[in-house]
Amino acid sequence: MSTAPETVAAIGIPLAWSNWVLPGLGLGVRGRTAANAGFATAYVVAFRGAPNWCSAKGFRYGAVSASLVAAGYGVALAIPSVRKRLHELDDRGPEVSSAEWIAVHIPIGTVYSEEMIFRTTLDPLLDNTFGSRLGSVLGALTFGLWHIHPARAAGDSVPVAIAATAAGGVALGWLRRRTGSVTAPALLHLAINAGGAIAPRLARLLGTARP
């Protein structure tokens, strides 16, 4: 069983990092990606996380989940009214090329970093301390709160961002608990974020069909 002080520290440290320390460093997107990946790796080592990347079950669940997300984006692009809304969305990686944003910063700066912190390390600590039901809620809430500063920096609604990412945290945490591996939530997380970056670009390439 994890101790309560260790678990409290495991909750507080990522929140301080994401919302105060990292923003205070004033780094560009490449620096933030490197810093986040380094922090996530150190966090896993410090709190003894076990990602279990080489999991056939994790890969299967992740591949199916990612395929469903990709299909959802495909349907969205096929509907003219939805494609028009995607067309109007702003790019979220303005400092770098689209290829670099999608191939480097999403998988490493976001997916690797967040999955190593939350699903690999924090969720198991919370489960061991509070049980899986309460641990799931606390893990998802912490994941939502991790996004306070990023939402402010992007000009998004903070309550909406917290609620949306917390809901995503529930699904990602379920996959980790179901498979015992971070591979499944990482593949789903990658599909959601990469798809969210690719779909608006595809919508602009395709143009908006007349209804």
VOVO-591676 format. One record per residue: residue number from 0; x, y, z of N, C-alpha, C, O in turn. Coordinates in steps of 0.2 Angstrom, whole numbers, always signed. Layout:
<nodes>
<NUM; <X; Y; Z>; <X; Y; Z>; <X; Y; Z>; <X; Y; Z>>
...
</nodes>
This chain:
<nodes>
<0; <+4; -6; +0>; <+0; +0; +0>; <+4; +6; +0>; <+9; +7; +4>>
<1; <+2; +11; -4>; <+6; +18; -4>; <+4; +22; +2>; <-2; +21; +5>>
<2; <+9; +26; +5>; <+7; +30; +10>; <+4; +36; +8>; <+4; +38; +3>>
<3; <-1; +39; +13>; <-4; +45; +11>; <+0; +51; +9>; <-1; +54; +4>>
<4; <+6; +52; +13>; <+10; +58; +11>; <+13; +57; +4>; <+14; +62; +1>>
<5; <+15; +51; +3>; <+18; +49; -4>; <+13; +51; -9>; <+14; +54; -15>>
<6; <+6; +49; -8>; <+1; +50; -13>; <-1; +57; -14>; <-2; +59; -19>>
<7; <-1; +61; -8>; <-2; +68; -9>; <+3; +71; -13>; <+2; +76; -17>>
<8; <+10; +69; -11>; <+15; +72; -15>; <+15; +71; -23>; <+16; +75; -27>>
<9; <+12; +65; -24>; <+12; +62; -31>; <+6; +66; -35>; <+7; +67; -41>>
<10; <+1; +69; -31>; <-4; +73; -34>; <-1; +80; -35>; <-2; +83; -40>>
<11; <+2; +83; -30>; <+3; +90; -30>; <+9; +91; -34>; <+9; +97; -37>>
<12; <+14; +87; -35>; <+20; +89; -39>; <+18; +90; -46>; <+20; +95; -49>>
<13; <+14; +86; -50>; <+13; +87; -57>; <+9; +93; -58>; <+9; +97; -63>>
<14; <+4; +95; -53>; <+0; +101; -53>; <+4; +107; -53>; <+3; +112; -57>>
<15; <+9; +107; -48>; <+14; +113; -48>; <+18; +113; -54>; <+19; +119; -56>>
<16; <+20; +108; -57>; <+24; +108; -63>; <+21; +111; -68>; <+23; +115; -72>>
<17; <+15; +108; -70>; <+11; +110; -76>; <+8; +118; -75>; <+8; +121; -80>>
<18; <+6; +120; -69>; <+3; +126; -69>; <+7; +132; -66>; <+5; +138; -67>>
<19; <+13; +130; -63>; <+17; +136; -61>; <+24; +135; -63>; <+27; +140; -66>>
<20; <+27; +129; -62>; <+35; +129; -63>; <+36; +129; -71>; <+40; +133; -73>>
<21; <+33; +125; -75>; <+34; +125; -82>; <+32; +131; -85>; <+37; +134; -89>>
<22; <+27; +134; -84>; <+25; +141; -87>; <+30; +146; -85>; <+32; +151; -89>>
<23; <+33; +146; -79>; <+38; +151; -76>; <+44; +150; -80>; <+48; +155; -80>>
<24; <+46; +145; -83>; <+52; +144; -87>; <+52; +148; -93>; <+58; +149; -96>>
<25; <+47; +150; -96>; <+46; +154; -102>; <+49; +150; -108>; <+52; +153; -112>>
<26; <+48; +144; -109>; <+51; +140; -114>; <+47; +140; -120>; <+41; +141; -120>>
<27; <+50; +139; -126>; <+46; +138; -132>; <+44; +131; -133>; <+45; +127; -128>>
<28; <+40; +129; -138>; <+37; +123; -138>; <+42; +117; -138>; <+41; +112; -135>>
<29; <+48; +118; -141>; <+53; +113; -141>; <+56; +112; -134>; <+56; +106; -131>>
<30; <+57; +117; -130>; <+59; +117; -124>; <+54; +114; -119>; <+56; +110; -114>>
<31; <+47; +116; -120>; <+42; +113; -116>; <+42; +105; -117>; <+41; +101; -112>>
<32; <+42; +103; -123>; <+42; +96; -124>; <+48; +92; -121>; <+46; +87; -118>>
<33; <+54; +95; -122>; <+59; +92; -118>; <+59; +92; -111>; <+60; +87; -107>>
<34; <+56; +97; -108>; <+56; +98; -101>; <+50; +93; -98>; <+51; +90; -93>>
<35; <+45; +93; -102>; <+39; +89; -100>; <+41; +81; -100>; <+40; +77; -95>>
<36; <+45; +79; -105>; <+47; +72; -105>; <+52; +71; -100>; <+52; +65; -97>>
<37; <+57; +75; -99>; <+61; +74; -93>; <+58; +74; -86>; <+60; +70; -82>>
<38; <+53; +78; -85>; <+50; +78; -79>; <+46; +72; -78>; <+46; +69; -73>>
<39; <+42; +69; -83>; <+38; +63; -83>; <+43; +57; -82>; <+41; +53; -78>>
<40; <+49; +57; -85>; <+53; +51; -84>; <+56; +51; -76>; <+56; +46; -73>>
<41; <+58; +57; -74>; <+60; +58; -67>; <+54; +56; -62>; <+55; +53; -57>>
<42; <+48; +58; -64>; <+42; +57; -59>; <+41; +49; -59>; <+40; +46; -53>>
<43; <+41; +46; -64>; <+40; +38; -64>; <+46; +35; -60>; <+44; +30; -56>>
<44; <+52; +37; -61>; <+57; +34; -57>; <+56; +35; -50>; <+57; +31; -46>>
<45; <+55; +42; -48>; <+54; +44; -41>; <+48; +40; -37>; <+49; +38; -32>>
<46; <+43; +39; -41>; <+37; +36; -38>; <+36; +28; -40>; <+31; +25; -39>>
<47; <+41; +26; -44>; <+41; +18; -45>; <+36; +16; -50>; <+32; +11; -48>>
<48; <+34; +20; -55>; <+29; +18; -60>; <+31; +12; -64>; <+37; +12; -65>>
<49; <+26; +9; -67>; <+28; +3; -71>; <+24; +3; -77>; <+18; +1; -77>>
<50; <+26; +6; -83>; <+22; +7; -88>; <+20; +0; -92>; <+14; +0; -95>>
<51; <+24; -5; -92>; <+22; -11; -95>; <+20; -10; -103>; <+15; -12; -105>>
<52; <+25; -7; -106>; <+24; -5; -113>; <+23; -11; -117>; <+19; -11; -122>>
<53; <+27; -16; -116>; <+27; -22; -120>; <+21; -27; -118>; <+22; -32; -116>>
<54; <+15; -25; -120>; <+9; -29; -118>; <+5; -30; -124>; <+2; -25; -127>>
<55; <+4; -36; -126>; <+0; -38; -131>; <-8; -36; -130>; <-11; -33; -135>>
<56; <-10; -37; -124>; <-17; -35; -123>; <-18; -27; -123>; <-23; -24; -126>>
<57; <-13; -23; -120>; <-13; -16; -121>; <-13; -14; -128>; <-16; -9; -130>>
<58; <-9; -17; -132>; <-9; -15; -139>; <-15; -16; -143>; <-18; -12; -146>>
<59; <-18; -22; -141>; <-25; -24; -144>; <-30; -19; -142>; <-33; -16; -147>>
<60; <-31; -17; -136>; <-36; -13; -134>; <-34; -6; -136>; <-39; -2; -139>>
<61; <-28; -4; -136>; <-26; +3; -139>; <-27; +4; -146>; <-30; +9; -149>>
<62; <-26; -2; -150>; <-27; -1; -157>; <-34; -1; -159>; <-36; +3; -164>>
<63; <-38; -5; -156>; <-46; -4; -157>; <-48; +3; -155>; <-52; +6; -159>>
<64; <-46; +5; -149>; <-49; +12; -147>; <-46; +17; -152>; <-50; +22; -154>>
<65; <-40; +17; -154>; <-37; +22; -159>; <-41; +21; -165>; <-42; +27; -169>>
<66; <-43; +15; -168>; <-46; +15; -174>; <-53; +18; -174>; <-56; +21; -178>>
<67; <-57; +17; -168>; <-63; +20; -167>; <-63; +28; -167>; <-67; +31; -170>>
<68; <-58; +30; -164>; <-57; +38; -164>; <-55; +40; -171>; <-58; +45; -174>>
<69; <-51; +36; -175>; <-49; +38; -182>; <-56; +38; -186>; <-57; +42; -191>>
<70; <-60; +33; -185>; <-66; +32; -189>; <-71; +38; -187>; <-74; +41; -192>>
<71; <-71; +40; -181>; <-75; +46; -179>; <-73; +52; -183>; <-77; +56; -185>>
<72; <-66; +53; -183>; <-64; +59; -187>; <-65; +59; -194>; <-67; +64; -197>>
<73; <-65; +53; -197>; <-67; +52; -204>; <-74; +53; -205>; <-76; +57; -210>>
<74; <-78; +51; -201>; <-86; +53; -201>; <-87; +61; -201>; <-90; +63; -205>>
<75; <-83; +64; -196>; <-84; +71; -195>; <-82; +75; -202>; <-85; +79; -204>>
<76; <-76; +72; -205>; <-74; +76; -211>; <-79; +74; -217>; <-79; +78; -222>>
<77; <-83; +69; -216>; <-87; +67; -222>; <-94; +71; -221>; <-98; +72; -226>>
<78; <-95; +75; -216>; <-101; +79; -215>; <-100; +86; -216>; <-96; +89; -212>>
<79; <-103; +89; -221>; <-101; +96; -223>; <-101; +101; -217>; <-96; +105; -217>>
<80; <-106; +101; -213>; <-107; +106; -208>; <-102; +105; -203>; <-99; +110; -200>>
<81; <-100; +99; -201>; <-95; +97; -196>; <-88; +99; -199>; <-83; +102; -196>>
<82; <-87; +97; -206>; <-80; +99; -209>; <-79; +106; -209>; <-74; +109; -208>>
<83; <-85; +110; -210>; <-84; +117; -210>; <-82; +120; -203>; <-77; +124; -203>>
<84; <-84; +117; -198>; <-82; +119; -191>; <-75; +117; -190>; <-71; +121; -187>>
<85; <-73; +111; -192>; <-66; +109; -191>; <-61; +114; -195>; <-56; +116; -193>>
<86; <-64; +116; -201>; <-60; +121; -206>; <-58; +127; -202>; <-53; +130; -203>>
<87; <-63; +129; -197>; <-62; +136; -194>; <-58; +135; -188>; <-56; +141; -185>>
<88; <-56; +129; -186>; <-52; +129; -179>; <-45; +131; -180>; <-42; +131; -186>>
<89; <-42; +135; -175>; <-36; +137; -175>; <-31; +131; -175>; <-32; +126; -171>>
<90; <-25; +132; -178>; <-19; +128; -177>; <-17; +129; -169>; <-17; +134; -167>>
<91; <-15; +123; -166>; <-12; +124; -159>; <-5; +123; -159>; <-2; +123; -153>>
<92; <-1; +122; -165>; <+6; +122; -165>; <+9; +127; -169>; <+13; +126; -174>>
<93; <+8; +134; -168>; <+10; +139; -172>; <+17; +140; -172>; <+20; +143; -177>>
<94; <+21; +138; -167>; <+28; +139; -167>; <+32; +135; -172>; <+38; +136; -173>>
<95; <+29; +129; -174>; <+33; +124; -177>; <+29; +122; -183>; <+23; +123; -184>>
<96; <+32; +118; -188>; <+28; +115; -193>; <+23; +110; -191>; <+23; +107; -186>>
<97; <+18; +109; -195>; <+13; +104; -194>; <+16; +97; -193>; <+14; +94; -188>>
<98; <+20; +95; -197>; <+23; +89; -197>; <+27; +88; -190>; <+26; +83; -187>>
<99; <+31; +93; -188>; <+34; +92; -181>; <+29; +92; -176>; <+30; +88; -171>>
<100; <+24; +96; -176>; <+19; +96; -170>; <+16; +89; -170>; <+15; +87; -164>>
<101; <+14; +86; -175>; <+11; +80; -175>; <+15; +74; -173>; <+13; +70; -170>>
<102; <+21; +74; -176>; <+26; +69; -176>; <+30; +69; -169>; <+33; +64; -167>>
<103; <+31; +75; -167>; <+36; +75; -161>; <+32; +78; -155>; <+32; +74; -149>>
<104; <+29; +84; -155>; <+27; +87; -149>; <+21; +84; -146>; <+20; +83; -140>>
<105; <+16; +81; -150>; <+10; +77; -148>; <+12; +71; -144>; <+11; +70; -139>>
<106; <+16; +66; -148>; <+18; +60; -145>; <+22; +60; -139>; <+22; +57; -134>>
<107; <+27; +65; -139>; <+32; +65; -134>; <+30; +70; -128>; <+30; +69; -122>>
<108; <+29; +77; -130>; <+27; +82; -126>; <+21; +81; -122>; <+20; +83; -116>>
<109; <+16; +78; -125>; <+9; +77; -122>; <+8; +70; -120>; <+7; +68; -115>>
<110; <+8; +65; -125>; <+6; +58; -124>; <+11; +55; -119>; <+9; +52; -114>>
<111; <+17; +54; -121>; <+22; +51; -117>; <+22; +54; -110>; <+21; +50; -105>>
<112; <+22; +61; -110>; <+23; +64; -103>; <+17; +63; -99>; <+18; +61; -93>>
<113; <+11; +64; -102>; <+5; +63; -97>; <+3; +56; -96>; <+1; +54; -90>>
<114; <+5; +51; -100>; <+3; +44; -99>; <+8; +41; -94>; <+6; +37; -90>>
<115; <+14; +44; -94>; <+19; +41; -89>; <+18; +44; -82>; <+18; +41; -77>>
<116; <+15; +50; -82>; <+14; +53; -75>; <+7; +50; -73>; <+7; +48; -67>>
<117; <+2; +50; -77>; <-5; +49; -74>; <-6; +42; -74>; <-8; +39; -69>>
<118; <-7; +38; -80>; <-9; +32; -80>; <-3; +27; -78>; <-5; +22; -75>>
<119; <+3; +28; -79>; <+8; +24; -77>; <+9; +24; -69>; <+11; +19; -66>>
<120; <+9; +30; -67>; <+12; +31; -60>; <+6; +33; -55>; <+5; +30; -50>>
<121; <+3; +39; -56>; <-2; +42; -51>; <-8; +37; -50>; <-10; +36; -45>>
<122; <-11; +35; -56>; <-17; +31; -55>; <-16; +24; -51>; <-20; +23; -46>>
<123; <-10; +21; -52>; <-9; +15; -47>; <-8; +17; -40>; <-10; +14; -35>>
<124; <-4; +23; -39>; <-4; +25; -32>; <-10; +27; -29>; <-12; +25; -23>>
<125; <-15; +30; -32>; <-21; +32; -30>; <-25; +25; -29>; <-29; +25; -24>>
<126; <-25; +21; -33>; <-29; +14; -32>; <-26; +11; -26>; <-30; +8; -22>>
<127; <-20; +11; -25>; <-17; +7; -19>; <-19; +11; -12>; <-20; +7; -7>>
<128; <-20; +17; -13>; <-21; +21; -7>; <-28; +21; -5>; <-30; +21; +1>>
<129; <-32; +22; -10>; <-40; +24; -9>; <-44; +19; -12>; <-50; +19; -11>>
<130; <-42; +14; -16>; <-46; +9; -20>; <-47; +12; -27>; <-47; +18; -28>>
<131; <-49; +7; -31>; <-49; +9; -38>; <-55; +14; -40>; <-54; +18; -44>>
<132; <-61; +13; -36>; <-66; +18; -38>; <-64; +25; -36>; <-65; +29; -40>>
<133; <-62; +26; -30>; <-60; +33; -28>; <-54; +35; -32>; <-53; +41; -34>>
<134; <-50; +30; -33>; <-43; +32; -36>; <-45; +34; -43>; <-41; +39; -46>>
<135; <-49; +31; -46>; <-51; +33; -53>; <-54; +40; -53>; <-52; +44; -58>>
<136; <-58; +42; -49>; <-61; +49; -48>; <-55; +54; -47>; <-55; +59; -50>>
<137; <-51; +53; -42>; <-45; +57; -40>; <-40; +58; -46>; <-38; +63; -47>>
<138; <-39; +52; -49>; <-34; +53; -55>; <-37; +57; -60>; <-33; +61; -63>>
<139; <-43; +56; -62>; <-46; +60; -68>; <-46; +67; -66>; <-45; +71; -70>>
<140; <-48; +69; -60>; <-49; +76; -58>; <-42; +79; -58>; <-41; +85; -60>>
<141; <-37; +75; -55>; <-30; +78; -56>; <-28; +79; -63>; <-24; +84; -65>>
<142; <-29; +75; -67>; <-28; +75; -74>; <-31; +82; -77>; <-28; +85; -81>>
<143; <-37; +83; -75>; <-41; +89; -77>; <-38; +95; -75>; <-37; +100; -79>>
<144; <-36; +95; -68>; <-32; +101; -66>; <-25; +102; -69>; <-23; +108; -69>>
<145; <-22; +97; -71>; <-16; +98; -74>; <-16; +103; -80>; <-11; +106; -82>>
<146; <-22; +103; -83>; <-23; +107; -89>; <-26; +114; -88>; <-28; +118; -93>>
<147; <-25; +117; -82>; <-28; +124; -80>; <-24; +129; -84>; <-26; +133; -88>>
<148; <-17; +129; -83>; <-13; +134; -87>; <-13; +133; -94>; <-14; +138; -98>>
<149; <-12; +127; -97>; <-13; +126; -104>; <-19; +129; -107>; <-19; +132; -113>>
<150; <-25; +128; -103>; <-31; +131; -106>; <-31; +138; -106>; <-33; +141; -111>>
<151; <-28; +141; -101>; <-28; +149; -100>; <-24; +151; -106>; <-25; +156; -109>>
<152; <-18; +148; -107>; <-13; +150; -112>; <-16; +150; -119>; <-15; +154; -124>>
<153; <-21; +145; -120>; <-24; +144; -127>; <-30; +148; -127>; <-33; +148; -133>>
<154; <-32; +151; -122>; <-38; +156; -122>; <-45; +151; -122>; <-50; +154; -124>>
<155; <-44; +145; -119>; <-50; +141; -119>; <-53; +142; -112>; <-50; +145; -107>>
<156; <-60; +140; -111>; <-63; +140; -105>; <-60; +135; -100>; <-59; +129; -102>>
<157; <-57; +137; -94>; <-54; +133; -90>; <-59; +128; -87>; <-57; +122; -87>>
<158; <-65; +129; -85>; <-70; +124; -82>; <-71; +119; -87>; <-71; +113; -86>>
<159; <-72; +121; -94>; <-73; +116; -99>; <-67; +112; -100>; <-68; +106; -101>>
<160; <-61; +115; -100>; <-55; +111; -101>; <-54; +106; -96>; <-53; +100; -97>>
<161; <-56; +108; -89>; <-55; +103; -84>; <-60; +97; -84>; <-58; +92; -84>>
<162; <-66; +99; -86>; <-71; +94; -86>; <-70; +89; -92>; <-70; +83; -91>>
<163; <-68; +92; -98>; <-67; +88; -104>; <-61; +83; -103>; <-61; +77; -104>>
<164; <-55; +86; -100>; <-49; +82; -99>; <-50; +77; -93>; <-47; +71; -93>>
<165; <-54; +79; -88>; <-56; +74; -83>; <-60; +68; -85>; <-59; +62; -84>>
<166; <-65; +70; -90>; <-68; +64; -93>; <-64; +60; -97>; <-65; +53; -97>>
<167; <-59; +63; -101>; <-55; +59; -104>; <-50; +55; -100>; <-48; +49; -101>>
<168; <-48; +57; -94>; <-44; +54; -89>; <-48; +47; -87>; <-45; +42; -85>>
<169; <-54; +48; -86>; <-58; +42; -84>; <-57; +36; -89>; <-56; +31; -87>>
<170; <-58; +38; -95>; <-58; +33; -101>; <-51; +30; -101>; <-50; +24; -102>>
<171; <-46; +35; -101>; <-39; +32; -101>; <-37; +28; -95>; <-33; +23; -96>>
<172; <-39; +30; -89>; <-38; +26; -83>; <-41; +19; -84>; <-38; +14; -81>>
<173; <-47; +19; -86>; <-51; +13; -87>; <-47; +8; -92>; <-46; +2; -90>>
<174; <-44; +11; -97>; <-40; +6; -101>; <-34; +4; -98>; <-32; -2; -99>>
<175; <-30; +8; -94>; <-25; +6; -90>; <-26; +0; -85>; <-23; -5; -85>>
<176; <-32; +1; -82>; <-34; -4; -77>; <-36; -10; -80>; <-35; -16; -78>>
<177; <-39; -10; -86>; <-42; -16; -89>; <-36; -20; -92>; <-36; -26; -92>>
<178; <-31; -17; -95>; <-25; -20; -98>; <-19; -21; -94>; <-15; -25; -95>>
<179; <-18; -17; -88>; <-12; -17; -84>; <-6; -14; -88>; <-1; -16; -86>>
<180; <-8; -10; -93>; <-2; -7; -97>; <-4; +0; -99>; <-10; +2; -100>>
<181; <+1; +4; -100>; <+0; +11; -102>; <-1; +11; -110>; <-2; +17; -113>>
<182; <+1; +6; -113>; <+1; +6; -121>; <-6; +7; -123>; <-7; +11; -128>>
<183; <-11; +4; -120>; <-18; +6; -123>; <-20; +13; -122>; <-23; +16; -127>>
<184; <-20; +16; -116>; <-22; +23; -115>; <-17; +28; -120>; <-20; +33; -122>>
<185; <-11; +26; -120>; <-6; +30; -124>; <-9; +30; -132>; <-8; +35; -135>>
<186; <-11; +24; -134>; <-13; +24; -141>; <-19; +28; -142>; <-20; +31; -147>>
<187; <-24; +27; -138>; <-30; +31; -138>; <-29; +39; -137>; <-31; +43; -141>>
<188; <-25; +41; -133>; <-23; +48; -132>; <-19; +50; -138>; <-21; +56; -140>>
<189; <-15; +47; -141>; <-12; +49; -147>; <-17; +50; -153>; <-16; +55; -157>>
<190; <-21; +45; -153>; <-26; +46; -159>; <-31; +52; -158>; <-32; +55; -163>>
<191; <-33; +53; -152>; <-37; +59; -150>; <-33; +65; -152>; <-36; +70; -156>>
<192; <-27; +66; -149>; <-24; +72; -150>; <-21; +73; -157>; <-21; +79; -160>>
<193; <-18; +68; -160>; <-15; +69; -167>; <-21; +70; -172>; <-21; +74; -176>>
<194; <-27; +66; -171>; <-33; +67; -175>; <-35; +74; -174>; <-38; +77; -179>>
<195; <-35; +77; -168>; <-38; +84; -167>; <-33; +89; -171>; <-36; +94; -172>>
<196; <-27; +87; -172>; <-23; +92; -175>; <-23; +91; -183>; <-23; +95; -187>>
<197; <-24; +84; -185>; <-24; +83; -192>; <-31; +85; -195>; <-31; +87; -201>>
<198; <-36; +83; -192>; <-43; +84; -195>; <-44; +91; -197>; <-47; +92; -203>>
<199; <-43; +97; -193>; <-44; +103; -196>; <-39; +105; -202>; <-42; +108; -207>>
<200; <-33; +102; -203>; <-29; +103; -208>; <-32; +100; -214>; <-32; +102; -220>>
<201; <-35; +93; -213>; <-38; +90; -219>; <-44; +94; -221>; <-46; +94; -227>>
<202; <-48; +96; -216>; <-54; +100; -218>; <-52; +106; -223>; <-56; +108; -227>>
<203; <-47; +109; -221>; <-45; +115; -225>; <-42; +113; -232>; <-43; +116; -237>>
<204; <-39; +107; -232>; <-37; +104; -239>; <-43; +102; -243>; <-43; +104; -249>>
<205; <-48; +99; -240>; <-54; +97; -243>; <-58; +103; -245>; <-62; +102; -250>>
<206; <-58; +108; -242>; <-63; +113; -243>; <-69; +112; -240>; <-70; +106; -237>>
<207; <-74; +116; -240>; <-81; +115; -237>; <-86; +114; -243>; <-87; +118; -247>>
<208; <-88; +108; -243>; <-93; +106; -248>; <-100; +110; -247>; <-102; +111; -241>>
<209; <-103; +111; -252>; <-110; +115; -251>; <-115; +109; -249>; <-115; +104; -251>>
<210; <-119; +111; -244>; <-124; +106; -242>; <-129; +105; -247>; <-134; +101; -246>>
</nodes>
